[in-house]
């Protein structure tokens, strides 16, 4: 059973504009969201009045995507997020490629609210986007799982929204790798979110674009070289994810929530093994000196063992993100995604990985394509059912097929 953990389908632009008008928000600045994602984390360290103009900062392709200019013959590599939001079209695409089910992410609720000061209005926008995703995929949620967008300034609202959306077919929700309102993810008040995820059978997804990096302000002094500004600004997509994972391990979250799964999507693979190797160096049960400097390691599993059980990471189907080497060391951790229908994806991702992983053992390939993620859902007591097939739960204290609500 092949499971696609990261695919996309956006509402039409007029939908977001209509929701903004309905809840009393001004129209979104054209191109501002695109700019934020191209170099926003780096620019955030410099005063707004020192920023170059939008026209200077955005490359031609980004301007075309944002609708700021028309480029004759320009194609976004065939990416059509709005068109593929149609579930019948998407199901046909899955059938042609032998994919059983997929998470469908609409980033509009996140991108349109990320920099809003009025968080109550942001939650209204997110609720509207979540509801639309649920409505579009109603009747198809055995195979198409709308991903829930959340605002973490109100954790009680998060739990209620997860509960509402799980009832409508969602099996995953987006989180950010940085604390909100000064509350880190290992804080006791955040446990209500992790407990809800376990009880509802939902994955927590760290997706690129929601994990801001921290830069020294001097890095913005690129002397007018906008290419350099963009390259530096996009270079640290994994930085806050690494800090987040350290907090989840050393803060005891994976100890307290053994059935929780965190999925990291579109943040690369190159940093993953090294992050857990560095954690092991600070694990006093394996070496003597870290206990002197960092205190005793208090948890029942090692950092690497937590990774095998609680963390999954998805590469993009592109040559620079081959999971082959990672699968040798962390066979459970690397999992399949198509990124359909973004331009970074591949038109036939299953065939692409079949060829790329032809020398990988069959059992490891099966883990990558779906078995690993299926086991995560089964461990939460909410196993996947596709076309009448059910992966039976082996989680302690749960009967096969029992659904946690």
QUINORSUL-V483100 format. One record per run of one state. SS is the DSSP state (helix for helix, strand for strand, loop for the rest). FROM is the first residue (numbers start at 1). LEN is the number of residues. If there is no record, write none. Layout:
SS&FROM&LEN + SS&FROM&LEN
This chain:
loop&1&2 + strand&3&6 + loop&9&4 + helix&13&10 + loop&23&9 + helix&32&12 + loop&44&4 + helix&48&3 + loop&51&3 + helix&54&4 + loop&58&2 + helix&60&7 + loop&67&16 + helix&83&3 + loop&86&1 + helix&87&11 + loop&98&3 + strand&101&5 + loop&106&2 + helix&108&4 + loop&112&7 + helix&119&18 + loop&137&7 + strand&144&3 + loop&147&1 + strand&148&1 + loop&149&6 + helix&155&12 + loop&167&5 + strand&172&4 + loop&176&4 + strand&180&1 + loop&181&2 + strand&183&1 + loop&184&4 + helix&188&13 + loop&201&2 + strand&203&5 + loop&208&9 + helix&217&4 + loop&221&5 + helix&226&8 + loop&234&5 + helix&239&12 + loop&251&2 + helix&253&4 + loop&257&5 + strand&262&4 + loop&266&6 + helix&272&10 + loop&282&7 + helix&289&6 + loop&295&8 + helix&303&8 + strand&311&4 + loop&315&4 + helix&319&3 + loop&322&2 + helix&324&6 + loop&330&4 + strand&334&2 + loop&336&13 + helix&349&8 + loop&357&5 + helix&362&18 + loop&380&5 + strand&385&2 + loop&387&2 + strand&389&2 + loop&391&15
